[in-house]
């Protein structure tokens, strides 16, 4: 498609995508900026003498240990490994840990940080903001937002994601969204939501009642054509990025509508079938709300079924999720104001595959270590959660963002530092004055690590961040492009009147 070429060349001309498009030209950078190193292929790399949080129950924590990466995988772990022909990274005094996993993120919103922050006198009307901004996106915007959002994830130590893409309303825009995320190099699953055709655009108007009615409609044939096109963009499970789909949840329709939608989605064989699920304060027996019990009784759950949020779920529903090998992701900061506390602690206790996520970068920090801590602190909202929290170790908390979280998005290739796993690893500096030298490694990281400690990030054995800087990307130039795009989108959104 010509638009694909245009989008790629537009970024390459800014020095942002030299590696992605294969050009040998040196990126153009400001005179005061350091030219970014080029992204290379996965190299045979030996990380020497690191203190390692493996999150592998057979290995535990290892001190002064070497980890060898080759062919995109971890191939050896041990003391003083004898290795020829490898790049050697001296990690003395540093902590190596698995890359973190975000089980529910709207990647496209990452570039809109600050639009509706929670700690602000501004009214945080997320739906109003989202509905106006997303109809202003062009395919080129979709590419840039997804590309930049993927890089922001990697930069913060997130090396796998379930991207719940609930915007982009044309085949061209969705295709560019996939390309942008793939070019960022972030692994995981891209799940486009089949719902809603905009009933307005820049300069238009609509009522919130019209918008909500439109959002709750079943996918039409145009949605299914787009879904089939998206499916064609993925080559299979060997992709770092896998194909998924997200379904609407109908709250005022018979369960048969959800069954029909799920059946048609599953015929396209997505790696993940994702849904947003919020428990209302209606009685559990109210059949107008399609709750998880209804879906379980209708045989709609399964190992591909993934719930985002899930707060307020009943014990019997968690048991159904466990028995059907289904998955949950709680977005603990994003759920602080809901009437029910985050479900992740109860889900873990029930044996459900569960992890955590940011949800939207519009309102919350990209420092994923903060979200890891939030997943623990959030448990103290209830007496039951407090008991769960007091039974958890620091490894359990980190697992909510790594090992357990990887299983909770069907990313079995990652999540631990183990021989045979994909080489997604983070190297943390510990030389900050207030970074503790006492306690176990997991306790130190879970309690005190931050984005600023991230020295290096490898994704599938490829160095994406070194010495605290992203490799192969002029982040300053990228920020200028993103700022220009978001200012234009918000200006267009301001011409739309919602009542």
C-alpha positions in Angstrom: 0.0 0.0 0.0 1.3 3.5 -0.8 0.3 4.7 2.6 2.6 2.1 4.2 5.5 3.3 2.3 4.7 6.9 3.1 4.4 6.2 6.8 7.7 4.4 6.8 9.5 7.0 4.8 8.1 9.8 7.0 9.6 8.3 10.1 12.9 7.3 8.4 13.4 10.8 7.3 13.3 11.9 10.9 16.1 9.4 11.7 13.7 7.2 13.7 13.5 4.0 11.8 16.8 3.4 10.1 17.1 -0.1 11.4 13.4 -1.0 10.8 13.5 -0.1 7.1 17.0 -1.3 6.5 18.6 1.9 5.3 22.3 2.4 5.8 22.0 6.2 6.0 23.1 7.7 9.3 20.2 9.2 11.2 19.9 12.9 11.3 20.2 14.2 14.8 20.5 17.6 16.5 24.0 18.9 17.0 23.7 18.5 20.8 22.3 15.0 20.6 24.3 11.8 20.5 23.6 9.7 17.4 21.7 6.5 18.5 23.5 3.2 18.1 22.0 1.0 15.3 19.7 -1.9 16.2 21.5 -5.0 15.2 20.4 -8.6 14.9 20.4 -10.9 18.0 24.1 -11.4 18.9 25.7 -14.1 20.9 25.9 -12.2 24.2 27.3 -13.2 27.5 26.1 -11.2 30.5 28.9 -11.8 33.0 28.7 -11.9 36.8 25.2 -10.6 37.4 23.0 -11.1 40.4 20.0 -12.9 38.8 16.3 -13.0 39.7 15.3 -15.9 37.5 11.7 -16.3 38.7 12.2 -20.0 37.7 11.2 -22.0 40.8 14.0 -24.5 40.1 16.7 -21.9 40.0 15.6 -19.1 42.4 18.1 -16.2 42.9 21.6 -16.6 41.7 24.6 -14.4 42.6 27.6 -13.7 40.5 26.2 -15.7 37.6 26.6 -15.6 33.8 23.8 -15.8 31.3 24.4 -16.6 27.7 22.0 -15.5 25.0 22.2 -16.8 21.4 19.7 -17.1 18.6 17.2 -15.0 20.5 17.1 -17.5 23.4 18.8 -18.1 26.7 21.1 -21.0 26.1 23.2 -21.3 29.3 23.2 -20.1 32.9 26.1 -20.7 35.2 29.2 -19.5 37.0 32.3 -18.4 35.0 31.0 -19.8 31.7 33.7 -20.3 29.1 32.4 -18.7 25.9 34.2 -17.8 22.7 33.0 -15.3 20.2 30.4 -13.6 22.3 29.9 -9.9 23.2 30.6 -9.8 26.9 28.6 -7.4 29.1 30.1 -6.9 32.6 27.2 -6.9 35.0 29.1 -6.9 38.2 27.1 -5.3 40.9 23.9 -5.2 38.7 20.7 -7.2 38.9 19.4 -9.2 35.9 15.7 -10.1 35.8 13.1 -11.2 33.2 11.5 -8.6 31.0 8.1 -7.5 32.4 4.8 -8.3 30.9 1.8 -5.9 30.5 -1.4 -7.9 30.1 -3.7 -5.0 29.2 -2.5 -1.8 27.5 -4.0 0.4 24.9 -0.8 1.1 23.1 -2.1 3.9 20.9 -3.0 5.9 24.0 0.6 5.9 25.2 1.5 9.0 23.2 -1.3 11.0 24.9 0.2 11.0 28.4 -1.3 13.8 30.4 -4.5 14.3 28.5 -6.6 13.3 31.4 -4.3 12.7 34.5 -6.0 11.5 37.6 -4.3 13.9 40.0 -5.7 17.0 38.5 -8.6 19.4 39.0 -9.7 18.7 35.4 -12.7 16.5 35.1 -11.5 13.1 34.0 -14.1 12.2 31.4 -12.3 9.4 29.7 -15.1 8.3 27.4 -15.7 11.8 26.1 -12.0 12.2 25.4 -11.5 8.8 23.8 -14.5 9.0 21.6 -13.5 12.4 20.2 -9.8 11.7 19.7 -9.9 8.3 18.1 -12.1 9.4 15.2 -9.5 11.9 14.2 -6.7 9.4 13.6 -5.3 8.9 10.1 -3.5 5.7 9.1 -0.2 7.6 9.3 -1.2 8.6 12.9 -2.0 5.0 13.7 1.5 3.9 12.6 3.3 6.6 14.6 1.2 6.1 17.8 1.7 2.3 17.8 5.4 2.5 16.9 6.1 5.1 19.7 3.9 3.3 22.1 5.8 0.1 21.6 9.1 1.8 22.1 7.8 3.4 25.3 7.0 -0.1 26.6 10.4 -1.4 25.9 12.1 1.7 27.3 10.3 1.0 30.6 11.3 -2.7 30.8 8.1 -4.2 29.4 9.0 -6.8 26.8 5.6 -8.4 26.1 2.2 -6.9 25.9 -1.4 -7.7 25.1 -2.4 -4.6 23.1 -6.2 -4.2 23.4 -6.6 -2.0 20.3 -10.1 -0.4 20.7 -9.7 2.2 18.0 -8.9 2.6 14.3 -11.9 2.2 12.2 -10.6 1.3 8.7 -8.6 -1.5 7.3 -5.8 0.9 6.3 -5.6 2.3 9.8 -5.6 -1.1 11.5 -2.9 -2.3 9.1 -0.7 0.6 9.9 -1.3 0.0 13.6 0.0 -3.5 13.3 3.0 -2.4 11.2 3.9 0.3 13.8 3.8 -2.1 16.7 5.7 -4.7 14.8 8.4 -2.2 13.7 8.8 -1.2 17.4 10.0 -4.7 18.1 7.6 -5.3 21.0 6.5 -8.9 21.3 3.0 -10.0 22.4 -0.5 -10.0 20.9 -2.2 -7.4 18.9 -6.0 -7.6 19.6 -8.2 -5.3 17.6 -11.7 -4.8 18.9 -14.6 -5.4 16.5 -17.0 -2.7 17.7 -18.3 0.6 16.8 -18.4 2.6 13.5 -18.0 6.3 14.3 -21.2 8.3 13.7 -19.3 11.6 13.6 -15.9 13.1 12.8 -14.1 16.4 13.2 -16.6 19.3 13.3 -19.5 16.9 14.0 -21.7 16.2 17.0 -23.4 13.3 18.8 -25.1 12.5 22.0 -23.5 10.1 24.5 -26.7 8.0 24.2 -26.1 7.6 20.5 -22.4 6.8 21.1 -23.2 4.1 23.7 -25.9 2.6 21.5 -23.5 2.5 18.6 -20.7 1.0 20.8 -23.0 -1.9 22.0 -23.9 -3.1 18.5 -22.8 -6.4 17.2 -19.9 -6.3 14.6 -21.1 -5.8 11.0 -19.7 -7.3 7.9 -17.2 -4.5 7.5 -15.8 -5.3 10.9 -15.4 -8.9 9.9 -13.7 -8.0 6.6 -11.2 -5.9 8.6 -10.7 -8.8 11.1 -9.9 -11.1 8.2 -7.5 -8.6 6.7 -5.7 -8.2 10.1 -5.4 -12.0 10.3 -3.6 -12.0 6.9 -0.9 -9.8 8.4 0.4 -12.5 10.7 2.5 -15.4 9.7 1.9 -17.6 12.7 3.2 -18.4 16.2 6.8 -17.8 15.1 6.0 -14.1 15.0 7.2 -12.0 17.9 3.8 -10.3 17.5 0.7 -12.6 17.4 -2.8 -12.1 16.1 -5.7 -11.5 18.5 -9.2 -10.1 18.5 -11.2 -8.3 21.1 -15.0 -8.6 21.4 -17.6 -6.2 22.8 -19.5 -7.4 25.8 -23.3 -6.9 25.4 -25.1 -5.8 28.6 -28.6 -5.6 27.3 -28.9 -8.5 24.9 -29.4 -12.3 25.1 -26.3 -14.4 25.8 -26.8 -15.8 22.3 -25.4 -12.6 20.8 -22.1 -13.0 22.6 -22.0 -16.7 21.7 -22.5 -15.8 18.0 -19.7 -13.2 18.1 -17.3 -15.5 20.0 -17.9 -18.3 17.5 -17.2 -16.2 14.5 -14.1 -14.7 16.2 -12.8 -18.2 17.0 -13.1 -19.3 13.4 -10.3 -16.8 12.7 -8.2 -18.6 15.3 -6.8 -15.6 17.3 -4.1 -16.4 19.8 -6.2 -14.4 22.4 -9.9 -13.5 22.5 -10.0 -10.5 24.7 -12.8 -8.7 26.4 -13.3 -5.7 28.7 -15.3 -6.9 31.7 -16.5 -4.6 34.5 -18.8 -5.8 37.3 -21.6 -3.4 37.9 -23.3 -3.1 41.2 -26.4 -5.0 39.9 -27.4 -8.2 41.7 -25.5 -11.3 40.6 -28.7 -12.9 39.4 -29.6 -10.0 37.0 -29.6 -11.7 33.6 -29.4 -8.3 31.7 -25.7 -8.2 32.6 -23.8 -10.9 30.8 -21.5 -12.0 33.6 -18.8 -14.6 33.5 -21.0 -17.2 35.0 -23.4 -16.9 32.1 -20.5 -17.2 29.6 -19.2 -20.2 31.5 -22.5 -21.9 31.5 -22.9 -21.2 27.8 -19.5 -22.9 27.1 -17.9 -19.7 25.9 -14.7 -19.8 28.1 -11.5 -21.5 27.1 -7.7 -21.2 27.0 -7.9 -18.3 24.5 -10.3 -16.3 26.6 -8.8 -13.2 28.3 -10.6 -10.7 30.6 -9.3 -7.2 31.2 -10.1 -5.8 34.6 -12.6 -8.4 36.0 -13.1 -6.6 39.3 -16.0 -7.8 41.3 -16.0 -11.3 40.0 -17.5 -13.9 42.2 -15.7 -17.0 43.5 -17.7 -19.3 41.3 -16.7 -17.3 38.2 -13.0 -17.5 39.2 -13.4 -21.2 39.5 -14.9 -21.3 36.0 -11.9 -19.3 34.7 -9.5 -21.7 36.3 -11.3 -24.8 35.1 -11.3 -23.5 31.6 -7.7 -22.4 31.7 -8.8 -18.8 31.0 -6.9 -15.6 31.8 -7.3 -12.3 33.6 -5.4 -9.0 33.7 -6.0 -6.5 36.4 -5.0 -2.8 35.9 -4.5 -2.0 39.5 -3.9 1.8 39.2 -6.7 2.1 36.7 -9.1 0.3 39.0 -8.5 2.4 42.1 -11.8 4.2 41.9 -14.1 1.3 41.0 -16.6 0.0 43.5 -14.9 -3.4 43.6 -11.2 -3.9 44.4 -8.8 -5.4 41.8 -9.4 -9.1 41.4 -5.8 -10.2 40.9 -5.1 -11.4 44.4 -8.2 -13.5 44.6 -7.6 -14.8 41.1 -4.1 -15.9 41.9 -5.3 -17.6 45.1 -8.0 -19.4 43.0 -5.3 -20.7 40.6 -6.3 -18.5 37.6 -3.6 -17.3 35.2 -3.5 -13.6 36.1 -1.2 -10.7 35.6 -1.3 -6.9 35.7 -1.2 -4.0 33.2 -1.2 -0.2 32.8 -4.4 0.1 30.8 -3.9 3.6 29.5 -0.9 5.8 29.4 -3.2 8.8 29.1 -3.6 8.9 32.9 -0.9 6.8 34.5 2.8 6.6 34.7 4.8 4.5 32.3 7.2 3.5 35.1 6.1 -0.1 35.2 7.8 -0.8 38.5 5.3 1.6 40.1 2.5 -0.6 38.7 4.1 -3.7 40.2 4.1 -2.1 43.6 0.5 -0.9 43.0 -0.5 -4.5 42.5 0.6 -5.2 46.0 -0.7 -2.1 47.7 -4.1 -2.4 46.0 -4.7 -5.7 47.9 -5.0 -3.8 51.2 -8.4 -2.3 50.1 -10.2 -5.2 51.8 -9.6 -7.5 54.8 -9.6 -10.5 52.4 -7.0 -8.8 50.2 -4.9 -7.9 53.1 -4.6 -11.6 54.1 -3.6 -12.5 50.6 -1.0 -9.7 50.5 0.5 -10.8 53.8 0.9 -14.3 52.3 2.8 -13.1 49.3 6.6 -13.0 48.8 8.4 -10.4 46.7 8.8 -13.1 44.0 5.0 -13.5 44.0 4.7 -9.8 43.4 7.3 -9.7 40.6 5.6 -12.8 39.0 2.5 -10.7 38.6 4.5 -8.7 36.0 6.7 -11.5 34.6 6.3 -15.3 35.0 2.6 -15.5 35.9 1.8 -12.5 33.8 3.4 -14.2 30.7 1.2 -17.2 31.2 -1.8 -14.9 31.5 -1.4 -13.6 27.9 -0.4 -17.0 26.5 3.2 -15.8 26.1 4.8 -19.1 27.2 8.1 -18.2 25.5 8.9 -15.6 28.1 8.6 -14.7 31.7 11.6 -16.3 33.4 15.3 -16.5 33.0 15.6 -20.2 32.1 17.5 -22.1 29.4 15.3 -22.3 26.3 13.2 -19.2 27.1 13.2 -16.2 24.8 16.0 -13.8 25.8 13.9 -11.0 27.1 15.9 -9.6 30.0 16.5 -6.4 32.0 19.7 -5.3 33.6 19.3 -2.9 36.5 21.8 -0.6 38.0 22.1 -0.6 41.8 24.5 2.4 42.3 21.7 4.9 43.2 22.5 6.1 46.7 19.1 5.0 48.0 19.1 1.6 46.3 19.4 -1.0 49.1 22.2 -3.5 49.4 20.4 -5.6 51.9 17.6 -8.1 51.6 16.9 -10.6 48.8 17.2 -9.5 45.2 13.4 -9.7 44.6 12.7 -7.7 47.7 15.1 -5.0 46.6 13.6 -4.8 43.1 9.9 -5.1 44.1 10.2 -2.4 46.7 12.7 0.1 45.3 13.4 -0.3 41.6 12.3 2.4 39.2 12.5 3.3 35.5 15.7 5.3 36.1 17.5 2.1 37.2 17.1 0.4 33.8 20.5 0.1 32.2 19.8 -2.4 29.5 16.9 -4.2 27.8 17.2 -7.2 25.5 14.2 -8.4 23.5 14.7 -11.8 21.9 18.4 -11.4 22.4 18.5 -8.0 20.6 19.9 -5.1 22.6 17.1 -2.4 22.6 18.4 -0.3 25.4 22.0 0.1 26.6 23.5 2.5 29.1 20.1 3.9 29.9 19.4 4.9 26.2 17.3 3.3 23.6 19.3 1.8 20.8 18.7 2.8 17.2 16.1 5.5 18.0 16.4 9.3 18.1 14.0 9.7 21.0 14.2 13.5 20.9 13.1 13.6 17.2 10.4 11.0 17.9 9.1 13.2 20.7 8.8 16.1 18.3 6.8 14.1 15.8 4.6 12.7 18.5 4.0 16.1 20.0 3.0 17.6 16.6 0.6 14.7 16.0 -1.1 14.8 19.4 -1.5 18.6 19.3 -3.2 18.3 15.9 -5.4 15.4 17.0 -6.5 17.3 20.1 -7.2 20.4 18.2 -9.4 18.4 15.8 -11.1 16.6 18.7 -12.0 20.0 20.2 -14.2 20.7 17.2 -16.4 17.7 18.1 -19.4 18.4 20.3 -20.7 15.5 22.5 -23.8 16.0 24.6 
